[in-house]
C-alpha cells in the first residue's frame, strides 16, 4: 500500500507548459472532467459502479470504461500515459 502512495506522488510533466503535476492531481482532475460528462453512481454497500446510458444504469464493464477515460484524459490534457488501453 505504501508503494502505491509513493507512486501517486511522483511528478508528471507536460510538454505544453512544463508545469509539474502529481499523478494524484491528474487523476482528480480527470475524475472531475468525467463527472461532468457522465452520470456514474457507486453503491455504498458493494462499491459497485453504474453508468447511466440511454435511460438505464449499466454495471458491466464500467470500471474498465472509466479507467480508459481517465487514461485518455491524462494523455490528452497532460501527455501522461497512465495505463495501456483495455478492451471495453
PyMOL Python script that loads the backbone (N, CA, C, O; Angstrom):
from pymol import cmd

cmd.read_pdbstr("""\
ATOM      1  N   UNK A   1       0.830  -1.188   0.000  1.00  0.00           N
ATOM      2  CA  UNK A   1       0.000   0.000   0.000  1.00  0.00           C
ATOM      3  C   UNK A   1       0.872   1.249   0.000  1.00  0.00           C
ATOM      4  O   UNK A   1       0.557   2.212  -0.698  1.00  0.00           O
ATOM      5  N   UNK A   2       1.956   1.255   0.763  1.00  0.00           N
ATOM      6  CA  UNK A   2       2.858   2.401   0.824  1.00  0.00           C
ATOM      7  C   UNK A   2       3.468   2.680  -0.540  1.00  0.00           C
ATOM      8  O   UNK A   2       3.668   3.836  -0.912  1.00  0.00           O
ATOM      9  N   UNK A   3       3.764   1.615  -1.288  1.00  0.00           N
ATOM     10  CA  UNK A   3       4.320   1.750  -2.636  1.00  0.00           C
ATOM     11  C   UNK A   3       3.378   2.537  -3.537  1.00  0.00           C
ATOM     12  O   UNK A   3       3.827   3.396  -4.296  1.00  0.00           O
ATOM     13  N   UNK A   4       2.082   2.257  -3.468  1.00  0.00           N
ATOM     14  CA  UNK A   4       1.088   2.932  -4.299  1.00  0.00           C
ATOM     15  C   UNK A   4       1.063   4.433  -4.007  1.00  0.00           C
ATOM     16  O   UNK A   4       1.030   5.245  -4.931  1.00  0.00           O
ATOM     17  N   UNK A   5       1.079   4.805  -2.712  1.00  0.00           N
ATOM     18  CA  UNK A   5       1.021   6.229  -2.390  1.00  0.00           C
ATOM     19  C   UNK A   5       2.282   6.941  -2.869  1.00  0.00           C
ATOM     20  O   UNK A   5       2.204   8.097  -3.285  1.00  0.00           O
ATOM     21  N   UNK A   6       3.435   6.289  -2.822  1.00  0.00           N
ATOM     22  CA  UNK A   6       4.658   6.877  -3.360  1.00  0.00           C
ATOM     23  C   UNK A   6       4.546   7.055  -4.864  1.00  0.00           C
ATOM     24  O   UNK A   6       4.988   8.066  -5.410  1.00  0.00           O
ATOM     25  N   UNK A   7       3.954   6.073  -5.533  1.00  0.00           N
ATOM     26  CA  UNK A   7       3.780   6.129  -6.986  1.00  0.00           C
ATOM     27  C   UNK A   7       2.885   7.295  -7.377  1.00  0.00           C
ATOM     28  O   UNK A   7       3.164   7.984  -8.359  1.00  0.00           O
ATOM     29  N   UNK A   8       1.819   7.527  -6.628  1.00  0.00           N
ATOM     30  CA  UNK A   8       0.884   8.607  -6.937  1.00  0.00           C
ATOM     31  C   UNK A   8       1.535   9.969  -6.728  1.00  0.00           C
ATOM     32  O   UNK A   8       1.173  10.936  -7.397  1.00  0.00           O
ATOM     33  N   UNK A   9       2.487  10.054  -5.811  1.00  0.00           N
ATOM     34  CA  UNK A   9       3.131  11.334  -5.520  1.00  0.00           C
ATOM     35  C   UNK A   9       4.217  11.693  -6.523  1.00  0.00           C
ATOM     36  O   UNK A   9       4.734  12.809  -6.480  1.00  0.00           O
ATOM     37  N   UNK A  10       4.576  10.791  -7.418  1.00  0.00           N
ATOM     38  CA  UNK A  10       5.573  11.105  -8.431  1.00  0.00           C
ATOM     39  C   UNK A  10       5.081  12.253  -9.286  1.00  0.00           C
ATOM     40  O   UNK A  10       3.877  12.437  -9.463  1.00  0.00           O
ATOM     41  N   UNK A  11       6.026  13.033  -9.820  1.00  0.00           N
ATOM     42  CA  UNK A  11       5.645  14.156 -10.660  1.00  0.00           C
ATOM     43  C   UNK A  11       5.551  13.748 -12.106  1.00  0.00           C
ATOM     44  O   UNK A  11       6.319  12.913 -12.585  1.00  0.00           O
ATOM     45  N   UNK A  12       4.607  14.342 -12.794  1.00  0.00           N
ATOM     46  CA  UNK A  12       4.453  14.146 -14.235  1.00  0.00           C
ATOM     47  C   UNK A  12       4.553  15.522 -14.877  1.00  0.00           C
ATOM     48  O   UNK A  12       3.977  16.489 -14.379  1.00  0.00           O
ATOM     49  N   UNK A  13       5.275  15.609 -15.968  1.00  0.00           N
ATOM     50  CA  UNK A  13       5.486  16.898 -16.628  1.00  0.00           C
ATOM     51  C   UNK A  13       4.764  16.929 -17.959  1.00  0.00           C
ATOM     52  O   UNK A  13       4.732  15.929 -18.675  1.00  0.00           O
ATOM     53  N   UNK A  14       4.179  18.079 -18.296  1.00  0.00           N
ATOM     54  CA  UNK A  14       3.518  18.230 -19.584  1.00  0.00           C
ATOM     55  C   UNK A  14       4.511  18.802 -20.581  1.00  0.00           C
ATOM     56  O   UNK A  14       5.459  19.483 -20.190  1.00  0.00           O
ATOM     57  N   UNK A  15       4.306  18.537 -21.847  1.00  0.00           N
ATOM     58  CA  UNK A  15       5.138  19.124 -22.886  1.00  0.00           C
ATOM     59  C   UNK A  15       4.711  20.557 -23.176  1.00  0.00           C
ATOM     60  O   UNK A  15       5.528  21.374 -23.602  1.00  0.00           O
ATOM     61  N   UNK A  16       3.423  20.871 -22.946  1.00  0.00           N
ATOM     62  CA  UNK A  16       2.884  22.183 -23.275  1.00  0.00           C
ATOM     63  C   UNK A  16       3.462  23.296 -22.419  1.00  0.00           C
ATOM     64  O   UNK A  16       4.024  24.257 -22.942  1.00  0.00           O
ATOM     65  N   UNK A  17       3.327  23.172 -21.118  1.00  0.00           N
ATOM     66  CA  UNK A  17       3.656  24.299 -20.251  1.00  0.00           C
ATOM     67  C   UNK A  17       4.777  24.005 -19.252  1.00  0.00           C
ATOM     68  O   UNK A  17       5.159  24.880 -18.476  1.00  0.00           O
ATOM     69  N   UNK A  18       5.288  22.814 -19.268  1.00  0.00           N
ATOM     70  CA  UNK A  18       6.357  22.398 -18.366  1.00  0.00           C
ATOM     71  C   UNK A  18       5.988  22.558 -16.888  1.00  0.00           C
ATOM     72  O   UNK A  18       6.866  22.557 -16.025  1.00  0.00           O
ATOM     73  N   UNK A  19       4.691  22.696 -16.596  1.00  0.00           N
ATOM     74  CA  UNK A  19       4.243  22.697 -15.210  1.00  0.00           C
ATOM     75  C   UNK A  19       4.287  21.272 -14.703  1.00  0.00           C
ATOM     76  O   UNK A  19       4.090  20.331 -15.472  1.00  0.00           O
ATOM     77  N   UNK A  20       4.540  21.104 -13.434  1.00  0.00           N
ATOM     78  CA  UNK A  20       4.534  19.754 -12.900  1.00  0.00           C
ATOM     79  C   UNK A  20       3.231  19.512 -12.150  1.00  0.00           C
ATOM     80  O   UNK A  20       2.693  20.410 -11.504  1.00  0.00           O
ATOM     81  N   UNK A  21       2.745  18.302 -12.247  1.00  0.00           N
ATOM     82  CA  UNK A  21       1.517  17.889 -11.575  1.00  0.00           C
ATOM     83  C   UNK A  21       1.772  16.520 -10.970  1.00  0.00           C
ATOM     84  O   UNK A  21       2.453  15.689 -11.570  1.00  0.00           O
ATOM     85  N   UNK A  22       1.229  16.283  -9.787  1.00  0.00           N
ATOM     86  CA  UNK A  22       1.324  14.940  -9.236  1.00  0.00           C
ATOM     87  C   UNK A  22       0.311  14.069  -9.967  1.00  0.00           C
ATOM     88  O   UNK A  22      -0.675  14.570 -10.508  1.00  0.00           O
ATOM     89  N   UNK A  23       0.558  12.784  -9.980  1.00  0.00           N
ATOM     90  CA  UNK A  23      -0.409  11.870 -10.580  1.00  0.00           C
ATOM     91  C   UNK A  23      -1.745  11.949  -9.852  1.00  0.00           C
ATOM     92  O   UNK A  23      -2.802  11.783 -10.460  1.00  0.00           O
ATOM     93  N   UNK A  24      -1.690  12.199  -8.561  1.00  0.00           N
ATOM     94  CA  UNK A  24      -2.929  12.354  -7.799  1.00  0.00           C
ATOM     95  C   UNK A  24      -3.748  13.539  -8.323  1.00  0.00           C
ATOM     96  O   UNK A  24      -4.965  13.426  -8.472  1.00  0.00           O
ATOM     97  N   UNK A  25      -3.095  14.673  -8.603  1.00  0.00           N
ATOM     98  CA  UNK A  25      -3.792  15.834  -9.165  1.00  0.00           C
ATOM     99  C   UNK A  25      -4.390  15.504 -10.529  1.00  0.00           C
ATOM    100  O   UNK A  25      -5.526  15.875 -10.821  1.00  0.00           O
ATOM    101  N   UNK A  26      -3.629  14.815 -11.353  1.00  0.00           N
ATOM    102  CA  UNK A  26      -4.101  14.449 -12.688  1.00  0.00           C
ATOM    103  C   UNK A  26      -5.334  13.561 -12.588  1.00  0.00           C
ATOM    104  O   UNK A  26      -6.311  13.765 -13.308  1.00  0.00           O
ATOM    105  N   UNK A  27      -5.287  12.583 -11.702  1.00  0.00           N
ATOM    106  CA  UNK A  27      -6.411  11.657 -11.545  1.00  0.00           C
ATOM    107  C   UNK A  27      -7.649  12.391 -11.023  1.00  0.00           C
ATOM    108  O   UNK A  27      -8.755  12.144 -11.504  1.00  0.00           O
ATOM    109  N   UNK A  28      -7.482  13.286 -10.052  1.00  0.00           N
ATOM    110  CA  UNK A  28      -8.630  14.041  -9.528  1.00  0.00           C
ATOM    111  C   UNK A  28      -9.208  14.950 -10.604  1.00  0.00           C
ATOM    112  O   UNK A  28     -10.428  15.068 -10.722  1.00  0.00           O
ATOM    113  N   UNK A  29      -8.347  15.594 -11.390  1.00  0.00           N
ATOM    114  CA  UNK A  29      -8.834  16.442 -12.483  1.00  0.00           C
ATOM    115  C   UNK A  29      -9.585  15.614 -13.516  1.00  0.00           C
ATOM    116  O   UNK A  29     -10.611  16.048 -14.040  1.00  0.00           O
ATOM    117  N   UNK A  30      -9.076  14.429 -13.808  1.00  0.00           N
ATOM    118  CA  UNK A  30      -9.754  13.529 -14.744  1.00  0.00           C
ATOM    119  C   UNK A  30     -11.106  13.110 -14.179  1.00  0.00           C
ATOM    120  O   UNK A  30     -12.098  13.071 -14.907  1.00  0.00           O
ATOM    121  N   UNK A  31     -11.151  12.799 -12.891  1.00  0.00           N
ATOM    122  CA  UNK A  31     -12.413  12.405 -12.257  1.00  0.00           C
ATOM    123  C   UNK A  31     -13.448  13.526 -12.353  1.00  0.00           C
ATOM    124  O   UNK A  31     -14.621  13.269 -12.623  1.00  0.00           O
ATOM    125  N   UNK A  32     -13.016  14.764 -12.132  1.00  0.00           N
ATOM    126  CA  UNK A  32     -13.933  15.903 -12.245  1.00  0.00           C
ATOM    127  C   UNK A  32     -14.465  16.037 -13.670  1.00  0.00           C
ATOM    128  O   UNK A  32     -15.658  16.264 -13.873  1.00  0.00           O
ATOM    129  N   UNK A  33     -13.581  15.896 -14.652  1.00  0.00           N
ATOM    130  CA  UNK A  33     -13.993  16.009 -16.061  1.00  0.00           C
ATOM    131  C   UNK A  33     -14.966  14.898 -16.442  1.00  0.00           C
ATOM    132  O   UNK A  33     -15.931  15.135 -17.168  1.00  0.00           O
ATOM    133  N   UNK A  34     -14.713  13.692 -15.955  1.00  0.00           N
ATOM    134  CA  UNK A  34     -15.589  12.548 -16.244  1.00  0.00           C
ATOM    135  C   UNK A  34     -16.943  12.741 -15.570  1.00  0.00           C
ATOM    136  O   UNK A  34     -17.978  12.415 -16.151  1.00  0.00           O
ATOM    137  N   UNK A  35     -16.942  13.273 -14.339  1.00  0.00           N
ATOM    138  CA  UNK A  35     -18.196  13.508 -13.618  1.00  0.00           C
ATOM    139  C   UNK A  35     -19.073  14.528 -14.345  1.00  0.00           C
ATOM    140  O   UNK A  35     -20.300  14.457 -14.271  1.00  0.00           O
ATOM    141  N   UNK A  36     -18.449  15.474 -15.044  1.00  0.00           N
ATOM    142  CA  UNK A  36     -19.215  16.446 -15.820  1.00  0.00           C
ATOM    143  C   UNK A  36     -19.793  15.825 -17.092  1.00  0.00           C
ATOM    144  O   UNK A  36     -20.826  16.269 -17.594  1.00  0.00           O
ATOM    145  N   UNK A  37     -19.128  14.810 -17.599  1.00  0.00           N
ATOM    146  CA  UNK A  37     -19.500  14.197 -18.878  1.00  0.00           C
ATOM    147  C   UNK A  37     -20.459  13.014 -18.716  1.00  0.00           C
ATOM    148  O   UNK A  37     -21.335  12.812 -19.557  1.00  0.00           O
ATOM    149  N   UNK A  38     -20.301  12.236 -17.648  1.00  0.00           N
ATOM    150  CA  UNK A  38     -21.078  11.006 -17.449  1.00  0.00           C
ATOM    151  C   UNK A  38     -21.763  11.016 -16.097  1.00  0.00           C
ATOM    152  O   UNK A  38     -21.301  11.660 -15.154  1.00  0.00           O
ATOM    153  N   UNK A  39     -22.874  10.292 -16.014  1.00  0.00           N
ATOM    154  CA  UNK A  39     -23.574  10.109 -14.758  1.00  0.00           C
ATOM    155  C   UNK A  39     -23.196   8.738 -14.216  1.00  0.00           C
ATOM    156  O   UNK A  39     -23.647   7.710 -14.723  1.00  0.00           O
ATOM    157  N   UNK A  40     -22.364   8.735 -13.180  1.00  0.00           N
ATOM    158  CA  UNK A  40     -21.871   7.493 -12.579  1.00  0.00           C
ATOM    159  C   UNK A  40     -22.276   7.480 -11.111  1.00  0.00           C
ATOM    160  O   UNK A  40     -22.163   8.485 -10.409  1.00  0.00           O
ATOM    161  N   UNK A  41     -22.750   6.320 -10.662  1.00  0.00           N
ATOM    162  CA  UNK A  41     -23.050   6.157  -9.239  1.00  0.00           C
ATOM    163  C   UNK A  41     -22.312   4.938  -8.712  1.00  0.00           C
ATOM    164  O   UNK A  41     -21.930   4.040  -9.463  1.00  0.00           O
ATOM    165  N   UNK A  42     -22.123   4.934  -7.399  1.00  0.00           N
ATOM    166  CA  UNK A  42     -21.460   3.806  -6.729  1.00  0.00           C
ATOM    167  C   UNK A  42     -22.356   3.359  -5.583  1.00  0.00           C
ATOM    168  O   UNK A  42     -22.763   4.165  -4.747  1.00  0.00           O
ATOM    169  N   UNK A  43     -22.658   2.069  -5.555  1.00  0.00           N
ATOM    170  CA  UNK A  43     -23.459   1.512  -4.458  1.00  0.00           C
ATOM    171  C   UNK A  43     -22.575   1.423  -3.219  1.00  0.00           C
ATOM    172  O   UNK A  43     -21.507   0.812  -3.258  1.00  0.00           O
ATOM    173  N   UNK A  44     -23.009   2.021  -2.141  1.00  0.00           N
ATOM    174  CA  UNK A  44     -22.204   2.102  -0.925  1.00  0.00           C
ATOM    175  C   UNK A  44     -21.830   0.721  -0.374  1.00  0.00           C
ATOM    176  O   UNK A  44     -20.684   0.486   0.008  1.00  0.00           O
ATOM    177  N   UNK A  45     -22.802  -0.179  -0.339  1.00  0.00           N
ATOM    178  CA  UNK A  45     -22.557  -1.483   0.280  1.00  0.00           C
ATOM    179  C   UNK A  45     -21.570  -2.329  -0.531  1.00  0.00           C
ATOM    180  O   UNK A  45     -20.644  -2.919   0.024  1.00  0.00           O
ATOM    181  N   UNK A  46     -21.777  -2.378  -1.823  1.00  0.00           N
ATOM    182  CA  UNK A  46     -20.971  -3.263  -2.669  1.00  0.00           C
ATOM    183  C   UNK A  46     -19.820  -2.548  -3.360  1.00  0.00           C
ATOM    184  O   UNK A  46     -18.908  -3.199  -3.869  1.00  0.00           O
ATOM    185  N   UNK A  47     -19.848  -1.212  -3.387  1.00  0.00           N
ATOM    186  CA  UNK A  47     -18.865  -0.382  -4.086  1.00  0.00           C
ATOM    187  C   UNK A  47     -18.873  -0.656  -5.589  1.00  0.00           C
ATOM    188  O   UNK A  47     -17.897  -0.384  -6.287  1.00  0.00           O
ATOM    189  N   UNK A  48     -19.983  -1.195  -6.070  1.00  0.00           N
ATOM    190  CA  UNK A  48     -20.146  -1.470  -7.499  1.00  0.00           C
ATOM    191  C   UNK A  48     -20.515  -0.180  -8.219  1.00  0.00           C
ATOM    192  O   UNK A  48     -21.334   0.601  -7.734  1.00  0.00           O
ATOM    193  N   UNK A  49     -19.896   0.039  -9.392  1.00  0.00           N
ATOM    194  CA  UNK A  49     -20.128   1.242 -10.176  1.00  0.00           C
ATOM    195  C   UNK A  49     -21.195   1.005 -11.237  1.00  0.00           C
ATOM    196  O   UNK A  49     -21.282  -0.074 -11.822  1.00  0.00           O
ATOM    197  N   UNK A  50     -22.011   2.044 -11.475  1.00  0.00           N
ATOM    198  CA  UNK A  50     -23.033   2.012 -12.503  1.00  0.00           C
ATOM    199  C   UNK A  50     -22.925   3.271 -13.345  1.00  0.00           C
ATOM    200  O   UNK A  50     -22.686   4.361 -12.824  1.00  0.00           O
ATOM    201  N   UNK A  51     -23.102   3.116 -14.649  1.00  0.00           N
ATOM    202  CA  UNK A  51     -23.030   4.218 -15.603  1.00  0.00           C
ATOM    203  C   UNK A  51     -24.383   4.370 -16.278  1.00  0.00           C
ATOM    204  O   UNK A  51     -24.923   3.403 -16.816  1.00  0.00           O
ATOM    205  N   UNK A  52     -24.929   5.572 -16.253  1.00  0.00           N
ATOM    206  CA  UNK A  52     -26.231   5.841 -16.863  1.00  0.00           C
ATOM    207  C   UNK A  52     -26.069   5.883 -18.376  1.00  0.00           C
ATOM    208  O   UNK A  52     -25.223   6.610 -18.897  1.00  0.00           O
ATOM    209  N   UNK A  53     -26.887   5.095 -19.083  1.00  0.00           N
ATOM    210  CA  UNK A  53     -26.791   5.017 -20.537  1.00  0.00           C
ATOM    211  C   UNK A  53     -28.178   4.788 -21.124  1.00  0.00           C
ATOM    212  O   UNK A  53     -28.775   3.732 -20.913  1.00  0.00           O
ATOM    213  N   UNK A  54     -28.685   5.755 -21.848  1.00  0.00           N
ATOM    214  CA  UNK A  54     -29.975   5.649 -22.538  1.00  0.00           C
ATOM    215  C   UNK A  54     -31.107   5.194 -21.611  1.00  0.00           C
ATOM    216  O   UNK A  54     -31.852   4.268 -21.932  1.00  0.00           O
ATOM    217  N   UNK A  55     -31.222   5.854 -20.469  1.00  0.00           N
ATOM    218  CA  UNK A  55     -32.356   5.605 -19.585  1.00  0.00           C
ATOM    219  C   UNK A  55     -32.169   4.525 -18.537  1.00  0.00           C
ATOM    220  O   UNK A  55     -33.048   4.342 -17.694  1.00  0.00           O
ATOM    221  N   UNK A  56     -31.056   3.802 -18.556  1.00  0.00           N
ATOM    222  CA  UNK A  56     -30.818   2.762 -17.541  1.00  0.00           C
ATOM    223  C   UNK A  56     -29.377   2.845 -17.029  1.00  0.00           C
ATOM    224  O   UNK A  56     -28.492   3.376 -17.700  1.00  0.00           O
ATOM    225  N   UNK A  57     -29.168   2.313 -15.842  1.00  0.00           N
ATOM    226  CA  UNK A  57     -27.825   2.236 -15.276  1.00  0.00           C
ATOM    227  C   UNK A  57     -27.237   0.864 -15.580  1.00  0.00           C
ATOM    228  O   UNK A  57     -27.845  -0.162 -15.274  1.00  0.00           O
ATOM    229  N   UNK A  58     -26.066   0.851 -16.175  1.00  0.00           N
ATOM    230  CA  UNK A  58     -25.372  -0.389 -16.524  1.00  0.00           C
ATOM    231  C   UNK A  58     -24.168  -0.579 -15.603  1.00  0.00           C
ATOM    232  O   UNK A  58     -23.546   0.392 -15.172  1.00  0.00           O
ATOM    233  N   UNK A  59     -23.846  -1.841 -15.306  1.00  0.00           N
ATOM    234  CA  UNK A  59     -22.687  -2.104 -14.455  1.00  0.00           C
ATOM    235  C   UNK A  59     -21.588  -2.890 -15.175  1.00  0.00           C
ATOM    236  O   UNK A  59     -20.431  -2.851 -14.757  1.00  0.00           O
ATOM    237  N   UNK A  60     -21.934  -3.593 -16.238  1.00  0.00           N
ATOM    238  CA  UNK A  60     -20.937  -4.411 -16.939  1.00  0.00           C
ATOM    239  C   UNK A  60     -19.908  -3.534 -17.646  1.00  0.00           C
ATOM    240  O   UNK A  60     -20.251  -2.695 -18.478  1.00  0.00           O
ATOM    241  N   UNK A  61     -18.640  -3.746 -17.297  1.00  0.00           N
ATOM    242  CA  UNK A  61     -17.544  -3.053 -17.965  1.00  0.00           C
ATOM    243  C   UNK A  61     -17.332  -1.605 -17.564  1.00  0.00           C
ATOM    244  O   UNK A  61     -16.529  -0.907 -18.184  1.00  0.00           O
ATOM    245  N   UNK A  62     -18.039  -1.134 -16.535  1.00  0.00           N
ATOM    246  CA  UNK A  62     -17.945   0.271 -16.141  1.00  0.00           C
ATOM    247  C   UNK A  62     -16.547   0.619 -15.623  1.00  0.00           C
ATOM    248  O   UNK A  62     -16.012   1.674 -15.966  1.00  0.00           O
ATOM    249  N   UNK A  63     -15.952  -0.246 -14.808  1.00  0.00           N
ATOM    250  CA  UNK A  63     -14.625   0.053 -14.254  1.00  0.00           C
ATOM    251  C   UNK A  63     -13.577   0.200 -15.361  1.00  0.00           C
ATOM    252  O   UNK A  63     -12.771   1.130 -15.340  1.00  0.00           O
ATOM    253  N   UNK A  64     -13.596  -0.705 -16.306  1.00  0.00           N
ATOM    254  CA  UNK A  64     -12.631  -0.638 -17.414  1.00  0.00           C
ATOM    255  C   UNK A  64     -12.895   0.608 -18.255  1.00  0.00           C
ATOM    256  O   UNK A  64     -11.958   1.294 -18.662  1.00  0.00           O
ATOM    257  N   UNK A  65     -14.172   0.901 -18.517  1.00  0.00           N
ATOM    258  CA  UNK A  65     -14.530   2.093 -19.272  1.00  0.00           C
ATOM    259  C   UNK A  65     -13.983   3.349 -18.585  1.00  0.00           C
ATOM    260  O   UNK A  65     -13.390   4.206 -19.238  1.00  0.00           O
ATOM    261  N   UNK A  66     -14.185   3.456 -17.259  1.00  0.00           N
ATOM    262  CA  UNK A  66     -13.723   4.632 -16.526  1.00  0.00           C
ATOM    263  C   UNK A  66     -12.200   4.698 -16.461  1.00  0.00           C
ATOM    264  O   UNK A  66     -11.630   5.785 -16.559  1.00  0.00           O
ATOM    265  N   UNK A  67     -11.532   3.558 -16.297  1.00  0.00           N
ATOM    266  CA  UNK A  67     -10.061   3.539 -16.325  1.00  0.00           C
ATOM    267  C   UNK A  67      -9.550   4.081 -17.656  1.00  0.00           C
ATOM    268  O   UNK A  67      -8.607   4.872 -17.693  1.00  0.00           O
ATOM    269  N   UNK A  68     -10.173   3.653 -18.737  1.00  0.00           N
ATOM    270  CA  UNK A  68      -9.778   4.129 -20.067  1.00  0.00           C
ATOM    271  C   UNK A  68     -10.049   5.623 -20.225  1.00  0.00           C
ATOM    272  O   UNK A  68      -9.255   6.331 -20.844  1.00  0.00           O
ATOM    273  N   UNK A  69     -11.159   6.108 -19.674  1.00  0.00           N
ATOM    274  CA  UNK A  69     -11.473   7.534 -19.746  1.00  0.00           C
ATOM    275  C   UNK A  69     -10.445   8.363 -18.978  1.00  0.00           C
ATOM    276  O   UNK A  69     -10.014   9.413 -19.454  1.00  0.00           O
ATOM    277  N   UNK A  70     -10.054   7.897 -17.797  1.00  0.00           N
ATOM    278  CA  UNK A  70      -9.034   8.594 -17.009  1.00  0.00           C
ATOM    279  C   UNK A  70      -7.709   8.612 -17.777  1.00  0.00           C
ATOM    280  O   UNK A  70      -7.046   9.645 -17.857  1.00  0.00           O
ATOM    281  N   UNK A  71      -7.331   7.463 -18.339  1.00  0.00           N
ATOM    282  CA  UNK A  71      -6.077   7.374 -19.093  1.00  0.00           C
ATOM    283  C   UNK A  71      -6.101   8.284 -20.319  1.00  0.00           C
ATOM    284  O   UNK A  71      -5.108   8.942 -20.629  1.00  0.00           O
ATOM    285  N   UNK A  72      -7.227   8.318 -21.008  1.00  0.00           N
ATOM    286  CA  UNK A  72      -7.352   9.166 -22.205  1.00  0.00           C
ATOM    287  C   UNK A  72      -7.271  10.645 -21.827  1.00  0.00           C
ATOM    288  O   UNK A  72      -6.616  11.428 -22.516  1.00  0.00           O
ATOM    289  N   UNK A  73      -7.933  11.027 -20.738  1.00  0.00           N
ATOM    290  CA  UNK A  73      -7.890  12.411 -20.265  1.00  0.00           C
ATOM    291  C   UNK A  73      -6.460  12.813 -19.921  1.00  0.00           C
ATOM    292  O   UNK A  73      -5.994  13.880 -20.323  1.00  0.00           O
ATOM    293  N   UNK A  74      -5.767  11.955 -19.176  1.00  0.00           N
ATOM    294  CA  UNK A  74      -4.389  12.256 -18.773  1.00  0.00           C
ATOM    295  C   UNK A  74      -3.479  12.384 -19.992  1.00  0.00           C
ATOM    296  O   UNK A  74      -2.599  13.244 -20.033  1.00  0.00           O
ATOM    297  N   UNK A  75      -3.696  11.534 -20.965  1.00  0.00           N
ATOM    298  CA  UNK A  75      -2.880  11.570 -22.184  1.00  0.00           C
ATOM    299  C   UNK A  75      -3.152  12.851 -22.972  1.00  0.00           C
ATOM    300  O   UNK A  75      -2.213  13.507 -23.422  1.00  0.00           O
ATOM    301  N   UNK A  76      -4.414  13.211 -23.143  1.00  0.00           N
ATOM    302  CA  UNK A  76      -4.767  14.388 -23.940  1.00  0.00           C
ATOM    303  C   UNK A  76      -4.419  15.690 -23.235  1.00  0.00           C
ATOM    304  O   UNK A  76      -3.880  16.606 -23.856  1.00  0.00           O
ATOM    305  N   UNK A  77      -4.717  15.780 -21.960  1.00  0.00           N
ATOM    306  CA  UNK A  77      -4.531  17.037 -21.225  1.00  0.00           C
ATOM    307  C   UNK A  77      -3.104  17.230 -20.732  1.00  0.00           C
ATOM    308  O   UNK A  77      -2.579  18.343 -20.770  1.00  0.00           O
ATOM    309  N   UNK A  78      -2.472  16.155 -20.269  1.00  0.00           N
ATOM    310  CA  UNK A  78      -1.155  16.263 -19.645  1.00  0.00           C
ATOM    311  C   UNK A  78      -0.055  15.507 -20.377  1.00  0.00           C
ATOM    312  O   UNK A  78       1.111  15.572 -19.987  1.00  0.00           O
ATOM    313  N   UNK A  79      -0.424  14.786 -21.442  1.00  0.00           N
ATOM    314  CA  UNK A  79       0.519  13.972 -22.189  1.00  0.00           C
ATOM    315  C   UNK A  79       1.243  12.973 -21.277  1.00  0.00           C
ATOM    316  O   UNK A  79       2.455  12.778 -21.368  1.00  0.00           O
ATOM    317  N   UNK A  80       0.458  12.353 -20.400  1.00  0.00           N
ATOM    318  CA  UNK A  80       0.959  11.365 -19.446  1.00  0.00           C
ATOM    319  C   UNK A  80       0.266  10.044 -19.733  1.00  0.00           C
ATOM    320  O   UNK A  80      -0.961   9.993 -19.823  1.00  0.00           O
ATOM    321  N   UNK A  81       1.040   8.977 -19.876  1.00  0.00           N
ATOM    322  CA  UNK A  81       0.481   7.644 -20.083  1.00  0.00           C
ATOM    323  C   UNK A  81       0.296   6.984 -18.719  1.00  0.00           C
ATOM    324  O   UNK A  81       1.268   6.727 -18.009  1.00  0.00           O
ATOM    325  N   UNK A  82      -0.969   6.710 -18.357  1.00  0.00           N
ATOM    326  CA  UNK A  82      -1.247   6.078 -17.072  1.00  0.00           C
ATOM    327  C   UNK A  82      -1.379   4.569 -17.189  1.00  0.00           C
ATOM    328  O   UNK A  82      -0.986   3.845 -16.274  1.00  0.00           O
ATOM    329  N   UNK A  83      -1.921   4.081 -18.293  1.00  0.00           N
ATOM    330  CA  UNK A  83      -2.073   2.640 -18.469  1.00  0.00           C
ATOM    331  C   UNK A  83      -2.287   2.324 -19.933  1.00  0.00           C
ATOM    332  O   UNK A  83      -2.610   3.196 -20.739  1.00  0.00           O
ATOM    333  N   UNK A  84      -2.102   1.069 -20.255  1.00  0.00           N
ATOM    334  CA  UNK A  84      -2.391   0.593 -21.609  1.00  0.00           C
ATOM    335  C   UNK A  84      -3.901   0.539 -21.763  1.00  0.00           C
ATOM    336  O   UNK A  84      -4.608   0.189 -20.818  1.00  0.00           O
ATOM    337  N   UNK A  85      -4.398   0.878 -22.929  1.00  0.00           N
ATOM    338  CA  UNK A  85      -5.843   0.803 -23.175  1.00  0.00           C
ATOM    339  C   UNK A  85      -6.309  -0.632 -23.048  1.00  0.00           C
ATOM    340  O   UNK A  85      -5.658  -1.551 -23.544  1.00  0.00           O
ATOM    341  N   UNK A  86      -7.432  -0.823 -22.386  1.00  0.00           N
ATOM    342  CA  UNK A  86      -8.028  -2.152 -22.231  1.00  0.00           C
ATOM    343  C   UNK A  86      -9.264  -2.229 -23.117  1.00  0.00           C
ATOM    344  O   UNK A  86      -9.868  -1.211 -23.458  1.00  0.00           O
ATOM    345  N   UNK A  87      -9.620  -3.428 -23.476  1.00  0.00           N
ATOM    346  CA  UNK A  87     -10.854  -3.618 -24.259  1.00  0.00           C
ATOM    347  C   UNK A  87     -12.043  -3.336 -23.381  1.00  0.00           C
ATOM    348  O   UNK A  87     -12.085  -3.716 -22.210  1.00  0.00           O
ATOM    349  N   UNK A  88     -13.015  -2.657 -23.971  1.00  0.00           N
ATOM    350  CA  UNK A  88     -14.234  -2.310 -23.213  1.00  0.00           C
ATOM    351  C   UNK A  88     -15.199  -3.432 -23.221  1.00  0.00           C
ATOM    352  O   UNK A  88     -16.277  -3.323 -22.636  1.00  0.00           O
TER     353      UNK A  88
END
""", "prot")
cmd.dss("prot")
cmd.show_as("cartoon", "prot")
cmd.util.cbc("prot")
cmd.orient("prot")
